[in-house]
Amino acid sequence: MKQFKFILILSLVLVLNSLAFADVVGTKIQGPALIEGFNAVTSASGTTTLTKDSQTKQILNGTQNQNFDLPSATTIPLSRKFHFINNSSGTLTIRDYGSNILTTVNSGEQKEAHLRIAGSPNGTWDIPSYGTSGGGGAWGSITGTLSDQTDLQSALDLKASSSALNLKAPLASPTFTGTIGTPLTASRVVVTDGSSNLAASSVSSTTLGYLDVSGSLTTLLNGKATTDLSNLASTAVSTHLKPIASGVYTLGNATFQWDTAYFAFGSNKAVTIGATGDLQASATTSTELGYVNGVTSAIQTQLDSKQARSTLTTKGDMYVATASATVARQAAGANGTTLLYDSNVTNGVRAGTPVGTDNYMKANPSAESNTVAGWVTYSDLPQSSPVDCAGGTPNTTWAANNSAPVLNESYQFLATLNTGATRQGEGISYAFSIPTKYNVSPAVHQIEFDYAIAGGAFVAGNGQDLSSAGDSTFSVWIYDVTNARLIQPSTYRIYSNVGGKFVANFQNSAGSTSYRLCIHKGTSATVSGTNITVKFDDFKIDSTKYVYGTPISDWTPFTSTVTNFTVSAQQSLWRRVGDSMQIRFFFNLNSAVSSTLRFNMP
């Protein structure tokens, strides 16, 4: 039996010496040597998880950081090691099975992890490290308490405590030999004792600790004057440097006094400090530093609050307030204009031509503020006369305009009827009021404005056709807001398709002061081809100033019946002139005159 056992063992040795065993991951035994495999990983800011079958050597390449998590300590034998080589430019982090960081491996370094205790999946790992050359280097993490490291504790016990040293640099030789004594404390100066050791000496804030002199201090002090400061006051010192305080001035234990050799400065000079800290005289003029007097706050602050004269650039310019404590330039207006207050413009005032002191449309009668403040567009029922000149969703627009030619000054209003529909019932209105004195005794008031047809097929009013078919594209109306009543002025049609001045009269209602001026599109013709555009300017509504004389009415058309003859193209008009009637009768005879021509009167 013994002989059989010996033969079996010998056979096993022979097999081991003649065969090479390879494990599942490439580590193998060949001959008498152990050949370890390796695994190369390209860093990707991720985690490489190792198992019991992972290669011993783990090599990291690339440019990013990478984590390596060790396998569960319960799946591998004690003393199992992993060798980490960081060939990347990032950082390699070694973590245990629970992702707890054990150590980091910088670029160019190597470290190993050896399993020492396997009582839990995380285990206890020893981490020796290697330098960039691949061998040696600093110790890895020290486990246990400091007292467990007996050789290290013995070496540390031989070192002196750094708390006893307060000197930050050696005075001479960097080599220190001797005994460490008492640390230096605050408010002391460093001196040497009889044994040439450094020691701390008490010092006050006015003596040794704060002197900075060259040469013998005694010699320097003996060279100072001894005359009392008060002597200076007996001399005319109106242009001299006066003492800060009279009497004896004491510095520490030394007494200093002024002699008659004081500083004297010439007139019109300012006392300044030179580059070396010496007092010296600086030239100044009578309008600068030497004569500033009575300034109660920062000079720059006071100057910033002043208005530069360069703001005004043209003859006639003036300063105006655009807001509280805000000043701006108001440019001079053209010859013949006057200054008008207008809250619609930035400066609050503008140059313009007054449209009348009694104008009920004071807010914005001429668009010179480049706004349409006070004006609104409306869309009433599609009929020849407006309803109330308010509300709706109109397509008609009303804008301030300065396209040439401008009717007056710089701006005018531009009304636009867009193509594509009749726009009947649309228009523009302006709310105004009349003086309350006319509530008791109603009066006649006058409307006037300038206008010019700018584009499109504007239809002028037909004086011979009193029906709505003879209306102009735009007509003018007054709406009594208080009484909800529409007022037709004496002339409500625009009788020119070129331009001119519109003038009409209306009478106000008793007890009403609130009205709207309406510019109304009452015709049913479709706006086609080109937008109809009309310029308006210089609106004015005020009480009529009657010039008494012979009353003359407007020409009024009528239809006359002709007997005894057949006529065509008849046109009959009449008007009142004082106590008489004038008649205009135009016709074409279709037959020869053979009898008396008869026609009836209106």
C-alpha positions in Angstrom: 0.0 0.0 0.0 2.8 2.5 0.8 4.6 1.6 -2.3 1.4 2.3 -4.3 1.0 5.7 -2.7 4.5 6.7 -3.5 4.1 5.8 -7.1 0.9 7.9 -7.3 2.6 11.0 -5.9 5.5 10.6 -8.2 3.3 10.3 -11.1 1.5 13.5 -10.1 4.8 15.4 -9.9 5.8 14.1 -13.3 2.6 15.3 -14.7 2.9 18.7 -13.2 6.4 19.1 -14.5 5.5 18.0 -18.0 2.2 19.8 -18.5 1.1 23.4 -18.6 -2.2 24.3 -17.0 -4.1 27.3 -18.1 -7.1 28.8 -16.1 -10.2 30.1 -17.8 -8.9 33.6 -18.1 -5.5 33.0 -19.5 -3.3 32.9 -16.4 -1.2 29.8 -16.7 1.6 27.8 -15.2 4.3 26.9 -17.7 7.3 25.0 -16.6 8.2 26.3 -13.1 6.9 29.8 -13.8 3.5 31.5 -13.3 2.4 33.6 -16.3 -0.3 36.2 -15.5 -2.8 37.4 -18.1 -3.9 41.1 -18.4 -7.0 43.0 -19.5 -6.8 46.3 -21.3 -9.6 48.8 -20.8 -10.2 52.1 -22.6 -11.5 54.7 -20.2 -15.0 56.0 -20.8 -16.0 57.7 -17.5 -17.7 54.4 -16.6 -17.2 51.4 -14.3 -15.4 48.1 -14.9 -16.7 45.4 -12.6 -14.2 42.6 -11.8 -15.2 39.0 -10.9 -13.3 36.0 -9.5 -12.3 35.1 -13.1 -11.0 38.5 -14.1 -7.3 38.9 -15.1 -4.8 39.9 -12.4 -3.5 42.8 -14.4 -5.9 45.6 -15.4 -4.4 48.2 -17.7 -6.3 51.5 -18.3 -5.7 53.4 -21.5 -7.4 56.5 -22.9 -8.1 60.1 -21.7 -11.0 59.8 -19.3 -11.5 58.6 -15.7 -12.6 55.0 -15.0 -13.8 53.1 -11.9 -12.7 49.5 -11.2 -15.0 47.6 -8.7 -13.3 44.5 -7.0 -15.2 41.2 -6.9 -17.0 40.0 -3.8 -14.4 38.9 -1.2 -16.5 35.8 -0.5 -15.9 34.4 -4.0 -12.1 34.5 -4.1 -9.4 33.1 -1.9 -7.4 35.2 0.6 -4.2 36.9 -0.8 -5.9 37.1 -4.2 -4.5 40.3 -5.8 -5.2 42.6 -8.7 -2.6 44.8 -10.2 -3.8 48.1 -11.7 -1.6 50.1 -14.2 -2.9 53.6 -15.2 -1.6 54.4 -18.7 -4.4 56.9 -19.3 -4.4 60.6 -18.8 -7.4 60.3 -16.5 -7.7 58.9 -12.9 -8.3 55.2 -12.1 -10.4 54.7 -9.0 -10.3 51.3 -7.1 -13.5 50.5 -5.2 -14.6 47.5 -3.2 -17.5 45.3 -4.0 -19.9 47.9 -2.3 -18.5 50.7 -4.5 -16.6 52.2 -1.6 -13.4 54.1 -2.7 -10.2 52.4 -1.5 -7.7 54.5 -3.4 -7.0 56.3 -6.7 -4.3 55.7 -9.2 -3.0 58.8 -11.0 -1.8 58.9 -14.6 1.5 56.9 -14.9 1.1 55.2 -11.5 0.5 51.5 -10.5 -1.2 50.0 -7.5 -2.1 46.6 -6.2 -5.1 45.4 -4.2 -4.5 42.3 -1.9 -7.4 40.6 -0.2 -6.5 40.2 3.5 -9.8 39.6 5.2 -12.9 38.0 3.5 -15.5 38.1 6.2 -18.0 40.1 4.0 -18.4 40.8 0.3 -16.5 44.1 0.7 -13.6 42.4 2.4 -10.5 44.1 3.6 -7.9 45.0 1.0 -4.3 46.1 1.3 -3.1 48.7 -1.2 0.6 48.9 -1.8 1.6 51.4 -4.6 4.2 51.8 -7.3 5.7 54.9 -8.8 5.8 55.9 -12.5 8.9 53.7 -12.9 6.9 50.7 -11.9 8.6 49.9 -8.6 8.9 51.2 -5.1 7.1 54.4 -4.2 5.0 55.6 -1.3 3.1 53.4 1.2 -0.5 52.8 0.4 -3.3 53.3 3.0 -2.3 52.5 6.5 -4.8 50.4 8.3 -5.4 50.2 12.0 -4.5 52.9 14.6 -1.3 54.8 14.7 -0.2 52.9 17.8 -0.4 49.7 15.8 2.5 51.0 13.6 5.2 50.6 16.2 8.1 51.6 14.0 6.3 54.7 12.7 5.2 55.8 16.2 8.8 55.5 17.5 10.1 57.7 14.7 7.4 60.3 15.3 8.0 60.4 19.1 11.6 61.6 18.4 10.3 64.7 16.5 9.7 68.1 18.1 6.3 69.7 18.1 5.9 72.4 15.5 3.6 74.4 17.9 6.7 75.6 19.7 8.0 77.4 16.6 6.7 80.8 15.6 9.6 81.9 13.3 8.5 81.6 9.6 12.0 81.6 8.2 15.6 81.2 9.5 17.5 84.4 10.1 20.8 83.0 8.8 21.7 79.3 8.5 18.8 77.0 7.8 20.3 74.5 10.2 18.8 74.6 13.7 20.6 73.1 16.7 19.7 73.5 20.3 16.7 73.3 22.5 13.3 74.6 21.5 12.1 77.1 24.0 9.0 79.2 24.6 7.0 80.3 21.5 7.0 84.0 20.5 3.8 85.8 21.4 2.0 88.9 20.0 3.2 92.5 20.8 6.8 91.4 21.2 10.1 92.1 19.4 12.7 89.4 18.7 16.0 90.0 20.5 19.0 87.7 21.4 19.9 86.9 25.0 23.3 86.4 26.5 23.6 82.9 24.9 22.7 84.3 21.4 19.3 82.5 21.7 16.2 84.2 20.2 14.0 85.7 22.9 10.9 87.9 23.0 11.0 91.4 24.5 8.0 93.5 25.6 7.4 96.6 23.4 4.7 99.3 23.3 3.0 100.7 20.2 5.0 103.9 20.4 8.5 102.7 20.9 10.9 100.1 19.6 8.4 97.9 17.8 7.3 100.7 15.4 10.6 102.6 14.6 12.1 102.3 11.2 15.4 104.3 11.2 18.8 104.1 9.8 21.9 105.1 11.8 22.0 105.9 15.5 18.7 106.8 17.0 20.3 109.0 19.6 22.2 110.9 16.9 19.0 111.4 15.0 17.1 112.7 18.0 19.9 115.0 19.0 19.7 116.7 15.6 16.1 117.8 16.1 15.0 121.3 17.0 14.0 122.0 20.6 12.0 125.2 20.2 8.4 125.0 21.4 5.7 124.8 18.7 4.0 127.9 20.2 6.9 130.0 19.0 5.6 129.7 15.5 2.4 131.5 16.3 4.2 134.7 17.0 5.3 135.0 13.4 3.2 136.1 10.5 2.1 132.8 9.1 -0.8 133.6 6.8 1.0 131.8 4.0 2.9 129.3 6.1 2.2 125.8 7.3 0.7 126.1 10.8 1.3 123.6 13.5 -1.4 120.9 13.9 -1.3 121.4 17.7 0.4 124.0 19.9 2.9 123.2 22.6 5.3 120.3 23.0 4.7 117.3 20.8 5.9 114.0 22.4 6.8 110.9 20.5 7.3 108.0 23.0 9.8 109.2 25.5 11.3 111.8 23.2 10.1 115.5 23.1 10.0 117.3 19.8 9.5 121.1 19.4 9.4 123.4 16.4 12.1 125.9 15.8 11.7 129.1 13.8 12.7 127.1 10.7 9.2 126.3 9.6 7.9 125.6 6.1 6.9 128.7 4.2 4.9 128.6 0.9 4.3 131.3 -1.6 0.8 132.7 -2.4 -1.7 130.8 -4.6 -0.2 127.4 -3.6 -1.8 124.2 -2.3 -0.2 121.9 0.1 0.2 118.4 -1.3 2.2 115.2 -0.4 5.1 114.3 -2.7 6.1 110.9 -3.9 8.3 110.3 -0.8 5.6 111.5 1.6 7.0 114.9 2.1 4.9 118.1 2.3 5.3 120.3 -0.7 3.7 123.3 -2.4 1.7 122.7 -5.6 0.8 125.5 -8.0 -2.9 126.5 -8.2 -4.9 129.3 -9.7 -7.5 131.5 -8.2 -10.4 129.4 -9.7 -9.2 126.0 -8.7 -8.2 124.1 -5.5 -6.8 127.0 -3.5 -10.0 129.0 -3.6 -12.7 126.3 -3.3 -14.8 127.6 -0.4 -18.3 126.7 1.0 -18.6 123.4 -0.7 -21.0 121.3 1.5 -20.9 118.0 -0.5 -18.8 116.3 -3.1 -17.9 118.7 -5.9 -18.4 116.1 -8.6 -21.9 115.3 -7.3 -22.8 119.0 -7.5 -21.3 119.3 -11.0 -23.3 116.3 -12.2 -26.5 117.9 -11.2 -25.8 121.0 -13.4 -27.0 121.3 -17.0 -24.3 121.7 -19.7 -24.7 124.8 -21.7 -23.7 122.8 -24.8 -27.2 121.3 -24.7 -28.5 124.4 -26.4 -27.2 124.6 -29.9 -29.4 127.0 -31.8 -30.6 130.5 -31.3 -34.0 130.4 -29.7 -33.5 127.0 -28.0 -34.6 126.6 -24.4 -34.6 124.1 -21.6 -37.8 122.2 -20.8 -38.6 119.6 -18.2 -39.6 116.2 -19.7 -40.1 114.6 -16.2 -39.3 115.4 -12.6 -35.7 116.7 -12.4 -35.1 115.8 -16.0 -34.1 118.5 -18.5 -34.0 118.4 -22.3 -33.5 120.8 -25.2 -36.5 122.3 -26.9 -35.5 123.3 -30.4 -36.5 126.7 -31.7 -39.5 126.7 -34.0 -39.9 128.3 -37.4 -40.5 132.0 -37.8 -44.1 132.9 -37.1 -44.8 129.9 -34.9 -45.5 130.0 -31.2 -44.9 127.6 -28.2 -47.8 125.3 -27.7 -48.2 123.0 -24.7 -48.9 119.5 -25.9 -48.8 116.5 -23.5 -48.7 114.1 -26.4 -45.1 115.1 -27.4 -42.0 114.0 -25.5 -41.0 117.5 -24.3 -44.5 118.5 -23.4 -44.3 121.6 -25.6 -43.9 122.1 -29.4 -43.7 124.9 -31.8 -46.8 125.4 -33.9 -49.4 127.7 -35.3 -52.4 128.2 -33.0 -55.7 127.2 -34.6 -57.7 129.5 -32.4 -58.0 130.2 -28.7 -61.7 129.1 -28.8 -61.0 125.8 -30.5 -63.0 123.0 -28.8 -60.4 120.5 -30.2 -57.4 121.7 -28.3 -55.9 118.3 -27.5 -54.8 117.2 -31.0 -56.3 119.1 -33.9 -53.4 118.9 -36.3 -51.2 115.8 -35.7 -48.1 117.9 -35.0 -47.4 115.7 -32.0 -47.0 112.8 -34.5 -49.8 110.9 -32.7 -53.6 110.3 -33.1 -54.3 110.9 -29.5 -58.0 111.8 -29.0 -59.1 110.2 -32.3 -60.7 106.7 -32.7 -61.9 104.7 -35.7 -65.3 103.1 -35.6 -67.6 100.7 -37.5 -71.4 101.5 -37.3 -74.2 100.0 -39.3 -73.6 100.0 -43.1 -75.7 103.1 -43.9 -75.3 106.6 -45.3 -75.4 108.3 -41.8 -73.6 107.2 -38.7 -75.3 105.7 -35.6 -73.1 106.9 -32.7 -69.6 107.1 -34.3 -68.1 104.6 -31.8 -67.3 100.9 -31.4 -67.1 98.1 -33.9 -64.1 96.6 -35.7 -63.2 98.9 -38.5 -60.7 98.3 -41.4 -60.4 102.1 -41.9 -57.1 103.5 -40.5 -56.2 107.0 -39.2 -52.6 107.9 -38.7 -50.2 110.8 -38.2 -48.4 111.3 -41.5 -45.6 113.5 -42.9 -45.6 112.5 -46.6 -45.2 115.3 -49.0 -46.9 117.5 -49.6 -47.8 118.3 -46.0 -50.9 120.5 -45.7 -49.4 122.6 -42.8 -46.3 122.5 -40.7 -44.7 119.0 -40.2 -47.6 116.5 -39.8 -51.1 115.8 -40.9 -53.7 113.0 -40.4 -54.1 110.4 -43.1 -57.4 108.4 -43.5 -57.2 105.2 -45.4 -60.2 103.2 -46.8 -58.8 99.7 -47.7 -59.8 98.0 -50.9 -61.9 94.8 -51.0 -65.2 96.0 -49.5 -67.6 99.0 -49.3 -66.4 100.0 -45.8 -69.8 101.6 -45.5 -70.5 102.7 -41.9 -66.9 103.0 -41.0 -65.2 106.3 -40.0 -63.2 108.3 -37.5 -64.5 110.3 -34.6 -63.1 112.9 -32.1 -64.8 113.5 -28.7 -65.1 117.2 -27.7 -67.2 119.4 -25.4 -68.5 123.0 -25.7 -68.6 125.7 -23.1 -71.4 125.2 -20.5 -72.7 128.7 -21.2 -74.4 127.4 -24.4 -76.5 124.9 -22.4 -78.9 127.7 -21.4 -78.9 129.5 -24.7 -78.0 127.1 -27.6 -75.8 128.7 -30.3 -74.5 128.0 -33.8 -71.0 126.6 -34.0 -68.6 126.3 -36.9 -66.6 123.3 -38.1 -63.6 123.8 -40.4 -60.6 121.8 -41.6 -58.2 121.5 -44.5 -58.2 118.3 -46.7 -56.6 116.9 -49.8 -57.3 113.7 -51.7 -54.1 111.7 -51.7 -55.1 108.6 -53.7 -57.9 106.3 -54.9 -61.3 107.1 -56.5 -62.7 109.6 -54.0 -66.2 110.7 -55.0 -67.1 114.4 -54.4 -70.6 115.4 -53.3 -73.3 116.2 -55.9 -75.1 119.5 -55.0 -77.9 118.7 -57.4 -78.8 115.3 -56.0 -80.1 115.7 -52.4 -80.6 111.9 -52.0 -77.9 109.7 -50.5 -76.7 108.9 -54.1 -75.3 112.5 -54.2 -73.2 112.0 -51.0 -69.4 112.3 -51.0 -67.2 109.3 -50.1 -66.6 110.9 -46.7 -69.3 113.1 -45.0 -69.2 115.1 -41.8 -71.6 114.8 -38.9 -72.0 115.8 -35.2 -73.2 113.2 -32.7 -74.8 114.6 -29.4 -73.6 112.0 -26.8 -75.7 113.4 -24.0 -79.0 113.2 -25.9 -78.0 110.3 -28.2 -79.0 112.4 -31.2 -77.3 112.8 -34.6 -76.9 116.3 -35.9 -76.4 117.0 -39.6 -74.3 120.2 -40.2 -75.5 122.8 -42.7 -72.9 121.4 -45.1 -72.1 117.7 -44.5 -70.7 116.7 -47.9 -67.1 117.2 -49.2 -67.6 118.9 -52.6 -64.1 118.4 -54.1 -62.2 115.4 -55.2 -59.0 117.4 -55.1 -58.9 119.3 -51.8 -59.6 122.5 -50.1 -61.2 123.9 -46.9 -64.3 122.4 -45.4 -66.6 124.8 -43.5 -70.0 123.9 -41.9 -72.3 125.0 -39.1 -74.4 123.2 -36.5 -76.5 124.2 -33.5 -75.9 122.5 -30.2 -78.7 121.0 -28.0 -79.8 122.6 -24.7 -78.3 120.8 -21.7 -75.6 118.9 -23.6 -71.8 119.5 -23.6 -70.5 116.2 -24.9 -70.2 115.6 -28.6 -68.3 113.7 -31.3 -67.1 115.0 -34.6 -67.6 112.2 -37.2 -65.9 111.7 -40.6 -68.1 109.0 -42.0 -67.9 106.7 -45.0 -71.6 106.6 -46.0 -71.5 105.6 -49.6 -72.1 101.9 -50.6 -69.6 101.9 -53.5 -66.9 99.2 -53.2 -63.4 100.5 -52.6 -61.5 98.7 -55.4 -58.2 99.1 -57.3 -56.4 101.5 -55.0 -56.9 102.4 -51.4 -58.7 105.7 -51.0 -56.5 108.0 -48.9 -57.4 111.5 -47.7 -55.2 114.0 -45.8 -56.7 116.1 -43.1 -55.2 119.0 -41.0 -56.0 121.9 -38.7 -59.4 120.9 -37.4 -61.3 123.6 -35.5 -64.7 123.8 -33.9 -65.8 127.0 -32.1 -68.7 129.4 -31.9 -69.7 131.1 -35.1 -69.0 134.8 -35.4 -71.9 136.2 -37.4 -71.3 139.0 -39.9 -74.8 140.7 -40.2 -75.9 141.7 -43.7 -78.2 140.5 -46.5 -79.1 136.8 -45.8 -78.2 134.6 -48.7 -79.0 130.9 -48.7 -77.3 128.0 -50.6 -78.6 127.1 -54.0 -81.3 124.4 -53.7 -82.4 122.1 -56.6 -86.1 121.7 -57.4 -88.1 120.1 -60.3 -90.1 122.4 -62.5 -93.0 121.4 -64.8 -92.7 122.9 -68.3 -95.8 123.4 -70.4 -96.3 124.1 -74.2 -92.8 122.8 -75.0 -90.8 119.6 -74.7 -87.5 120.1 -72.9 -84.6 117.9 -71.8 -81.6 118.2 -69.5 -83.5 120.3 -67.1 -81.7 121.8 -64.1 -83.6 124.1 -61.7 -82.1 125.8 -58.6 -83.3 128.5 -56.2 -81.9 130.5 -53.3 -83.0 133.4 -51.0 -81.3 136.8 -51.3 -82.6 139.1 -48.6 -86.4 139.3 -49.2 -86.2 138.0 -52.8 -85.9 134.6 -54.5 -83.4 133.9 -57.3 -84.1 131.1 -59.7 -81.7 129.4 -62.2 -83.4 127.4 -64.9 -81.5 125.4 -67.5 -83.0 123.2 -70.2 -82.8 122.1 -73.8 -85.8 122.8 -76.1 -86.8 119.8 -78.2 -89.3 121.7 -80.4 -89.5 125.1 -82.1 -90.8 128.1 -80.2 -94.4 128.7 -81.2 -96.1 129.5 -78.0 -95.6 131.0 -74.5 -93.1 129.1 -72.4 -94.6 128.2 -69.0 -93.0 126.6 -65.9 -93.9 126.5 -62.2 -92.1 128.1 -59.3 -90.7 126.1 -56.3 
